[in-house]
C-alpha cells in the first residue's frame, strides 16, 4: 500500500509538471508571440544594462534570483548544487559587482531554506529518510550538540541574544545541509554526480588562484585588499599577496583546497580508467598550486595528515604502499629540494618550525586565556570572541580576543564541557568512517569511505590552528562528505547479501 501511494504521488507530481510544461512552454510560448516576448525581455535587459547599469543589474538579479529559488523548490538535488556553487563564488561576485557589500549570508539562508522547503513540498520518503537519518550515532551526537548550544542561550556570561542566535543559526543550517545531502544521495550515481560537481568547482577555483598568482590580483581585488589596513597586513606576506581565489580569504581558500586535494587524490589513485585518472590528477595539481599560493601553512599539514590517515587505513594494499612511497618522495623533495621561493618557504616552515612572530603571539594568547577556560565550564557564551564579540558583546571579557583556533574558540564560548562534546562528536564520526570501511565488502564503497574519512580527519587537524569548520565555503564540503558515509552505510544494510561482493569501479 505504501509503495502504491508513493507511485500515485509521483504520478500526480509528474502530471502537474507535464501540464504546466504543455500549457506554458508548448501551447502559449512555443509560437511567434512567445519568441517576441522573450526577445522583448532580452531587449529591455540590454537597454537597461547599457543605459542604467545599476537598475539593469538589479532587475537581472531579481529575475535570476526568482528562477534560482524556483529551481531549489522544484528539485532538492539541483538546490544542493546551487548552494554548492554559490558558496564557492559568492564572495567573488560580491567583490566584483558590489564592492563587497553583497549580503552573502542572507542569500545563503534563502537558498538553503528553499532547498530544505523542497523536501517538505515534494515529500519523497521524508518520514522514512528522517527516521533512518536520526538513528545514526553521528546524527545523535550532532543533535546533542544542538541541544547544548540551545542551552547556551541561558549562559549568564553572554550579553547578546543576537550573538547567540547568529552562531546557533549557522550550526542549525549545517544540520539542515547534512540532512538535505543525505536525502539527495539516494544511490551511488547521485553521490558520483556530487563528487563530479565538487571536482569541477574545486578545479575552477584552484585555476583562478593560479591566475591570481601568475597574472597578479585584478584591479577590483587589489582595491578590496588595500581598502582595509588589517586585511592588507594579513594578506601581504613576504613581499607578495596571499591568494584567495573566489573565496572570502586565503585561509578559507587553503582549507577547502587542502581537504579536496586529500579527497580527490585518494579517488584518483584508485581510478582504473586512465583518462579519468589523468583528468583528476590535473585538477589536483591546480588545487595544490592554489593551496600553496594561499600561503596557508595549516593547509600543508592538512594534506599530510589526510594522506597519512588514508595510508594507515589501507596499508595492507599493495597500491597504497606504492602511493605512500610516491607521497614520501614528493614530501621530501618539497622539504629539502634546491628550489626556493616564498611558497616553498611557507611549506617548509609548516613542518620544520618557524620563528614567525604570529606563532609566538598565539602561544602567549593561549597561555593567557587558559585560566578563563578552567573557571568557566560552560564558557563565556556564543558569539563573544574575536570580531563577533566586538560586534555583539562589546565590553565582554572575551570580546576582541583572537582565538586563531577552532578548538580554542569552542573552549572559550562553550566551555570545556562544550569542547568535550565536540571532541566526542569528532571521535564518533572518525570511528564511524573507519569501522564502515573495514566492514564494507564493496570496493567502490570502501574507496568513498577511505576518501571521506581522510578528508574529514584533515578538517579536524586544521581546527588546531584555524577555524576550519563553520564558514559557508567549507560546510558545503564537510557535511555532504559526512552524508555520503551515512548513506553508504544505510545502502549496505539494505542490500541483498549476494550483492555485497560487488567490486565494479
C-alpha positions, 0 to 999 in steps of 0.5 A: 500500500505504501509503495502504491501511494508513493507511485500515485504521488509521483504520478500526480507530481509528474502530471502537474509538471507535464501540464504546466510544461504543455500549457506554458512552454508548448501551447502559449510560448512555443509560437511567434508571440512567445519568441517576441516576448522573450526577445522583448525581455532580452531587449529591455535587459540590454537597454537597461544594462547599457543605459542604467547599469545599476537598475539593469543589474538589479532587475537581472538579479531579481529575475535570476534570483526568482528562477534560482529559488524556483529551481531549489523548490522544484528539485532538492538535488539541483538546490544542493548544487546551487548552494554548492556553487554559490558558496564557492563564488559568492564572495567573488561576485560580491567583490566584483559587482558590489564592492563587497557589500553583497549580503552573502549570508542572507542569500545563503539562508534563502537558498538553503531554506528553499532547498530544505522547503523542497523536501517538505513540498515534494515529500519523497520518503521524508518520514522514512529518510528522517527516521533512518537519518536520526538513528545514526550515532553521528546524527545523535551526537550532532543533535546533542550538540544542538541541544547544548548550544540551545542551552547556551542561550541561558549562559549568564556570561553572554550579553547578546541574544543576537550573538547567540542566535547568529552562531546557533543559526549557522550550526542549525543550517549545517544540520539542515545541509547534512540532512538535505545531502543525505536525502539527495544521495539516494544511490551511488550515481547521485553521490558520483554526480556530487563528487563530479560537481565538487571536482569541477568547482574545486578545479575552477577555483584552484585555476583562478588562484593560479591566475591570481598568482601568475597574472597578479590580483585584478584591479577590483581585488587589489582595491578590496585588499588595500581598502582595509589596513588589517586585511592588507597586513594579513594578506601581504606576506613576504613581499607578495599577496596571499591568494584567495581565489573566489573565496572570502580569504586565503585561509578559507581558500587553503582549507577547502583546497587542502581537504579536496586535494586529500579527497580527490587524490585518494579517488584518483589513485584508485581510478582504473580508467586512465583518462579519468585518472589523468583528468583528476590528477590535473585538477589536483595539481591546480588545487595544490598550486592554489593551496600553496599560493594561499600561503596557508601553512595549516593547509600543508599539514592538512594534506599530510595528515589526510594522506597519512590517515588514508595510508594507515587505513589501507596499508595492507594494499599493495597500491597504497604502499606504492602511493605512500612511497610516491607521497614520501618522495614528493614530501621530501623533495618539497622539504629539502629540494634546491628550489626556493621561493616564498611558497616553498618557504611557507611549506617548509616552515609548516613542518620544520618550525618557524620563528614567525612572530604570529606563532609566538603571539598565539602561544602567549594568547593561549597561555593567557586565556587558559585560566578563563577556560578552567573557571568557566565550564560552560564558557563565556557564551556564543558569539563573544570572541574575536570580531563577533564579540566586538560586534555583539558583546562589546565590553565582554571579557572575551570580546576582541580576543583572537582565538586563531583556533577552532578548538580554542574558540569552542573552549572559550564560548562553550566551555570545556564541557562544550569542547568535550562534546565536540571532541566526542562528536569528532571521535564518533564520526572518525570511528564511524568512517573507519569501522564502515570501511573495514566492514564494507565488502564493496570496493567502490564503497570502501574507496568513498569511505577511505576518501571521506574519512581522510578528508574529514580527519584533515578538517579536524587537524586544521581546527588546531590552528584555524577555524576550519569548520563553520564558514559557508565555503567549507560546510558545503564540503564537510557535511555532504562528505559526512552524508555520503558515509551515512548513506553508504552505510544505510545502502549496505544494510539494505542490500541483498547479501549476494550483492555485497561482493560487488567490486565494479569501479 
